[in-house]
């Protein structure tokens, strides 16, 4: 079976898609299946456990990968908002999408957008550091985008 060749190298992007996900929730299930399907289709995909070299600063590597990606797919799951790394990614992705042509596709995996918005409102009072203050707002904004709800059928 022939695979489609990615155009990311011709467009100045290193990756076609940056995957943002809560590893404990989806790494060995949905995200792994999605990653394999994208790679098989020739889509250059960034997934943190494959692309960040040991010993590197995780946040700076994630930020670099987001900026080098044509778009981001954010896989929201039940415990996504319990991870400061995930919240940092959402904020960075949203900020980058406002400054550059960077698409965002939210996937709501066993979680409703309304639940995420409520979690964001609940987080707002407990996020005290200056760099964290935008996380709640970014989460609410992305949770309001049209996305793909995935539930057990």
Secondary structure, 3 states (H helix, E strand, C coil): CCCCCCCHHHCCCCEEEEEEECHHHHCCCHHHHHHHHHHHCCCCEECHHHHCCCCCCHHHHHHHHHHCEEEEEEEECCCHHHCHHHHHHHHHHHHHHHHCCCEEEEEEECCCHHHHHHHHHHHHCCCCCHHHHHHHHHHHHHHCCCCEEECCC
